[in-house]
Each structure stands twice: as structure tokens, then as C-alpha cells.
Amino acid sequence: MKPEFLVVLVTTPTMEEGERIANILVGARKAACVNLVPKVHSKFWWQGKMDSADEVLLIVKTKALLLDELIRLVKENHSYSVPEVIALPILAGNEDYLRWLGEVTEDMSRKDRSGLEKP
């Protein structure tokens, strides 16, 4: 069974870029909430060698149905050529929080351009 909700991890090189992407995701209702965790030190392989960077970690809470659109928005607005976007299922949690998460995010495939719910 596919999960209804996800936690998506995204790293950015600066707090300013992280804030901008978080504002885009929450403003477009593709995320209910984005936590920005500063000063994450990352080690990784890039272009054939080990590298490292100080980054900001975005912890994004969203609906699984919105993941493709969320990834598209991150890629369009991220400075990395290959941004980290990793989705993890939310298997359980505070039912009140999960209900809120579902209410504040929207699946535009269910709405027409006027914002009205399709029958």
C-alpha cells in the first residue's frame, strides 16, 4: 500500500536558498510545513571524488500525490544541477497533525483553473 503522506529531505547550499524554496513549496500548497535545519555538514561523492559542503537541510511534509510537482518545483528553483530530493513514507503519527497536513496541501489535479473542486 502506498503511503498517503511523506517526509521529503532536500539540502540547499545557503539558508537564503532554503528559505526561498520553502516559501515556494508552502506558498504553492505542495508542502504543509518545511523545517530548515542550518549547519548540516555533508560528505558525498561528486564528479569522481569525495567532497564535502556545509548545507541547510529542508524537512518537508507533504502528500504522496504531490511528490512529482514538489520535485519539479525544487529542481526549477535549486542552484545545484542535481539537488537532493529524497522521500520517506510517514507510516504513522499524530492523527490530528496528519489530518491538518492533508487539509493544508492541495492536489491541483482535483481542481480546475478557477480553484473550484472538480465533480
C-alpha angles and dihedrals in degrees: 000000000000114000118248095216135038142194109218122198119210127171125206131187095234141024089239092058091044091051091048093050092044090052091050094049096045093039091053089046091239088123130036093204139359122199115202114210111192128210101027110163112212130196117196148146114260129170093349099311140081112260139170139205142180106241144167117244118219115203105198125192115203148139118277089233089063098051098099092051091045091053091049092052093048092050092047093051104034125098094214117090088220109027120194110249112163123169123207123188121246102223098180141347148139102332091213091055093046091049089051090048090055094046098051097046119069135207104219090197086075093052133064122228092275090061093249120138114257116236 
